[in-house]
Amino acid sequence: MKVAIKNARIYDPASGREGDVGTILIDSGRIVGSIDTAQIEIDAEGRVLMAGAIDVNAHMATYGLNFIRSCSRLPAVRDIGEAYVRLGYTFVNEAFVTLHTAAYTHYELSKVPWLHTSMFLSLPLYDLENFVRSEDVEKCARVVAAFGEISKCIGFRLFEPELYYEQEIYSHRNIEASRLLEFFARVADALKLRMFVHPRETSVNLVSSYPESYHLSSVFELLAGNNLKELKSVLDSGASVDIGFVPEGDHLRILPEPQEIPGRVFKFDIGLTHPVYYVLASGGENKETNKLMDLLGGSSDYKIAFSMMLPAKDFLQNYASLWASIASRFGFSFLARITRNVPAEILGIIDRGNLNFGSKADIAIYDVETESDQESMKQAFSSCWCLLRDGEIIISDGEIIASESNKKTWFRKFPDSDREEALKILRQSSFRPQNLEITEEIAGSLAEISEG
């Protein structure tokens, strides 16, 4: 279908659009330079247009959340998906999945309407220990690639920065975090992607040494420990981070170890070295927000992506309020950069999150003027006026009109994988390897990300 969006005020730093009024042309689901005759014309005069938003670090289908939903007010998967769409999101990445929980998570993601989705696999460091000790980067990279193919993910996460565990009949065994992070930096380079790392003191200090290999996730908690200097060092190195804003009210935190955080604590064994702690934490005044806002204003070259811990309620209002605060202080171009351009770069999705010719026609239009006050911005961001995903109109005049089923879960095809060695490792677990394989019967509609 050929679509022309006219008279919009366009914000997209990736294509050099800094608020100029112009036209976006769409043909066969992609942005193009010209078309013969538009089948649909959208007059966006007096409105702001950006690429569809992307969340690199979402938690809506992670294993264990349904149990927490049964005893709390945590929103349902469908409600979260609809809220994302109304905000102008078109692509959301589930950031915390293991080999044991991938099938469950894929099934949950297949039920999310309208949004394209993907996921990051948390690597089982216990099973990869021998590669680290022997420093066999090449073989480890091939096994990790096979894990990626089996789980149908687009990338990987090191949730436990230290390989440290204990068994009752054996002594402690340990691999220092510095050695582990240096090793997996080389694995990441071999796979040509960034690995997500949970922020701890050791990982924060080391990520600066490998800015192209690692992405530091949910860095907001670093500010509570007054680690602003360390965080700035990471950003100055060129490494990428996502923020992980703490919303007002109760919210979800996922932690590798128990911490003294007020709230209800749930512990799950999901196939990693240690059980994982889910905390339905209490909200409060965010003294760190101003610190982070000051840091955001420090440089438009920082690779910062917007993300937020999952609110227990008022999902739309929490997101829209922070977007309005950022846009009113730093401008719409900066907001487009941290919610569209940088997230796409972090995930390696070259044809989304921008308005370049040839990119997918993921477009969000908001009924707001450039000089609007912050409250007006909040209202506009919480109810996207028009949303297109792959050139298909999802929202028109503030109402969702598209079919729920026409969405995909995306995965990355990893070359040079060692499936046989990976299956040897998986046979050591209590799961049969064939039960960990992801198929369309489980995940619904799957699609491979183009690397070209």
N, C-alpha and C positions, 0 to 999 in steps of 0.2 A: 504494500500500500504506500502511496505517495502522500506525504503530509508536509504542509508549510506552516510554521509557527512564526507569526509576524509581529513586529513592533514591540518585542520583548526587550527588557533591559537585561543584558546577558553578563553573567559573572562566571568566568572559568579561566583562572590563571594558566592552566596547562595549554590553552590555545591562545593566550594573550588577550582574552576578552575581559575587560576591567570595568564593565558597566555601560558599554556602548549599546545603543538601541539598534537592533538588527533582526535578521530572519534566520531561522534554523530550518533546513530542508532535510527531509527523510525519504529514503527509498529502500524498500525491502528490509526494513528494520535497522538501517544504518544511516548515519549522518553523511550527507553528500553536498557537493558544491553547487549542483544544479539539478533540476527536474523539468520535465516537459510541462505537465499540468498537474496541479495538486488535486487529489481526490478529496482531501480534507484540509480546510484552512482553519487555523486557530488564531484569533486576534488576542494577543497578550499585552495590549497597550496598557501602560501604567503598572505592569507587574514584573516581578523579578524571576529570571530563569537561570537555573543551574543544571548540571548533570545530576542524575539520580544518585542519592547518597549511598554510602557503603559503610557497614560496621565490621571492623576487623576482629572484634573481640566480644562477641555476643554470647549470652547464656540463656537460651530459651528451650533447648531440647536435651540438655545434658542429663545423663543418667542420675536418678535420685531426686530430680525436681518434682516429679509427680508425687512422690512420697511426701515431700515438704508441702506441696500444694494441698494435700489431704488434711493437713493440720495447721494451715496458715492461709494468708490472703494472697499468696504469690499468684500472679496472673497466669491463665491458661495459655498454652502454646498458640492457639488461634488468636486470642486477644492480643498477644504480643505481636504476632505477624500483622494484624490489622493496624495496630498502633504504628508500627514501622512504616507501613505503606502510607498512612495519613501524614506522616512526617516528611515523606518524599524519598524514602529508601527504596531501592530496587534490588539490593544484594546484601546478604547478611551472612557472616562467617561464624559458625559455632566453634568456639576456640578451645574447648576442653573435652576431648574424646579419647578413649583408650581402645586397644584392640578388642577387649572384652565387651565394651559398650557401644562399639561402632554400629552394629546392626540395629540396636535399639534406637540410637540417635538418628540414624538414617530414616528409620520408620517414622519417628516423630517429625523430622524435617519434611518428609513427604506430605505431611498433613498441614504444613504451613501454607496458607493461600497467598497467591500473587507474587510472593518474593522468590527470587533466585537465592539459593543457599549453597553453602559449602562447609567444610569442617577441617580443623587441624587435629592431627593425631599426636597425643602425648606418648613419647617413646618409652618403652619398657626398659629402663636402664639396667635393671637386674639381668635381663636376658642378653644385653649387649656388652656386659662387663668384660668378657674375654677379649673382645676387639679393642677395647680401650686399653687394657693391660698390655696387649701385644702391639698396640699402635698400628693396627691394620686398618687404615682409613678407607682404602679402596674396597675391601670386602665388606666393611661395615656400611659404607654408602650403598652398596648393592643390596644388602639385606634391608636397610631402611627403605630403599626404593620399593622393594617387594612388599614391605609392610604397607607402604602407601597404596600400591596397586590392590592389595587384598582389602584394605579398609575404604578405598575410594575417597581419599582425602586430597587436599590441594597443598598441604604443607605440614610441618611438624613443630612440636613444642617440647622443651625440656622443662617439665614441671618441677622436678627435683634437681636442683643444681649440684647437690652432693650425692654421690652414690654411697649411701651409708645405711646399713641394715644389720639386723641381729636375728640369729636363730638360736633356739634354746640349747641345742647340742653343739653349736659351733661358736667360735669366738667372733668378735666384731671384725668386719672387713670394711675397708674404707678406701675410696679414691678421692683425692683432694679435688675441690671444685675447680681450682685453677687448671689442673691437668685435664679434667673432664671437659671444661669449656673450650680449652685450646684444641682438644681432639675433635669435638663436634663442630668447631668453627671450620675445620678442614673438611669434615663431612658435608657441612652446608655448602661450602665452596664447590665441592665435587658435584653436588646436586643442583647447584646454581639457584639457590633460594636462601631466604632468611629463616632462621629458626626462632620461634618465640621462646623467651626466657622469663620466668617469674622473678620479680625484683627482690633480691636479697643483697646484703652488703657486699658479699663476694662477687656476685654476678654483675652488680652495678659497676664495681671497680674494673672488671675485666671486659665488659662489653665494649668499652671505649677502644680497646685494642683490636676489636674485630667488628668495625662498624658496618661492613657489608655482609656479615655472616649472621648477625643476631638482631632481633627486635625485642625491646624491653616492654612487657605488657603491664597495664594497670599501674602506672608509675605514681598515681596520686598518693598512695599510701607512703611513698618515700618522703613526701612533704611533711607528714605528721611526725616523722623522725628527724626533721630539720636537715634533710639530705639534699637541699636545693643545689648546693655547690657540686655535689657528685652528679646530680641529674643534668645540670648544665654542662658538665664535662662530657657526658654521654652525647648530648645533643650537638655540642661543638665538634665532636669527632665525626659526625655525619651519620651516626646510628639512628634508627627510627624507634619511636615509642608510641604507645597509645595511652591516653590519659587515665581512663578508669575513674571518672568523676564519681563522688559519693552523692547520691540523690538525697533529697529531703525525705524524712520518714524511714521506715524499715526498708532494708535492701539486702540482697544476697552477696555474700563474699565466699569465695572458694579458696581454701588455704592448704598448703602442704603440711602444716603442723598447727597444733592448737595455739591460740594467742588470746591474750586477755582483752577480748572485745565484747562489750555488752550485747547480749542477744541469745537466741536459742541456737544450740549447737547440734548438728547432725553429723555422724561419722559413717562413711561408706568405704567399703573395700571394692575398688573398681579395676584391680589388676595391676596396680603400681607397687613399688617397694613398700610403701606405707599406706595405711588408710588415709583418705582425704577428708578434710573438715569443711562442711558447708555451714556457714553462720548466717542466720537470719538476723542481721545486726540492727541495732537501734540507730536511727538517724539523729541528727542534732545540728548545731551551728557548725558550718564549715569554715574554720579559720584559715584552712589551707587554700581555699578558692582564690582569694586575693593574691596569694603568693604565686599560684599557677597562672593567674591572669597576667601578672607582671612578667612572668617568664614567657608566656605566649607572645607578648608584645615585644619581646627582645629581638626577634629576628623572624622574618618571613621565610627564611631559608631552612629553618629547622624542619626535620621530618617528623612532625607531630600529627597523629590521627586522633580524632575525637572518639571517645568511648565512655560508657557509663556502666557502673555496677547495676544489676537488675533491680529496679524499684519494686517493692511489694505492691504498690498502688500508684496511681497518678502517673503512669508511664509517659503518656503524651505530654503532660504539663511539665514534668521534670526535664525532659529533653528540650521542649520548645522554650522553656524559660532560660536554659543555659545557652541555647543557640541565639536567642534574642540578646542576651547579655554580651556574648562574643561579637555578634554582628554590630551592635550599637557602639561597642568600644573599638573594634578593629576593622569593621567594614565587611561587606558581603563577600568580597574576593577572598579575604582571609578565611571566612567560614567555609566557602566553597573548597578552599585548599585543604583544610583539615578534615572535612567530612566527605570529600570526593576524590580530589587528586592524589593526596598522600595515601589514603587507604588502598586505592587501586594499585599504586606502586608497591606498597608493602605486600599485598597478596599476589603480585605478579599478574594482575589482570590488565593487560595492556589496552584492551579495547572497551573498557568501562571507566566510569569516574571522570570522564573528560568529554569535551565537545569537538574533538578533532575530526576532520573528514575521515571516514572509514570506521569510526568508533560506533559501538552499539548505541541505538537511539534510546538511551535511558535519560529521561528529562523530567525535571520537577519545576513547576511554575507556582509561585506564591503570590497571592493577592495583597501585595504590600509595596509601598513606595520606598525609594531609597532613603528619604529623610523622615520616615515614620518614627514615632516614639517607640520605646522598648515594649510597652504593653501591646501596641498594635502588631509589632513584629512577632511577639509570642503567640498572639491569636492566629496570625497568618501561618506561622510554622507548624502549629498544632493541627492545621486543616489545609493540606495542600490543595490548591485550586485545580491543578491539572497535573497528572502524572502519566508518563509513557514509559513502558519497559519493552525494549526491543522493537520500538515503534508502535506497539499496541497501546491503546488508551486504557489505562487502569482506572484513573479518576478523571471525571469531567465535571466542572463546576462544583467541586467539593464533594461529589458523590462517587462511590466505587461502582463501576459499571461492568468490569471485566469478569470473565469466567475465572473461577478459583483454581481450576485444574491446570491451566497452561503455564506451568512453571517447571524449573528443573533444579536438581542438585548437581553441582559441578564438581569435577575431580580433575586431577592432573595425571597425565600419562608419564610415568618415570622410566626413562630408558635404562638399559643395562642393569636390570634387576636380577638378583639371585634368589629366585623363588624357592629352589630346592633347599638352600641353606636356611631360608626363613621358615620353611615348613618344619625343618628339623627342630628349630627353636620352639615353634608353636606346639609341637607334639609333646614338649615337656610340661605343658600346662594342663589344667584339668579340662580344657575345652578341646574338642576335636577341631583340627585346622579348617575342615570343610564347613564347620558351623560359624567360622569367623568371616567367611567370604561374603562380600556384599554384591548382591545382584539386583536387577530392576524389580524383581518380585518383592524384595524387601524395601528398597529405597524409592520405588516409583520411577520417575523419568530421570535418568542420569545423562550428563553431557560432559564431554571432555573439553577442557580449556585449551584454546588455541595458543600456541607459543609463537606463532608467526606474526 
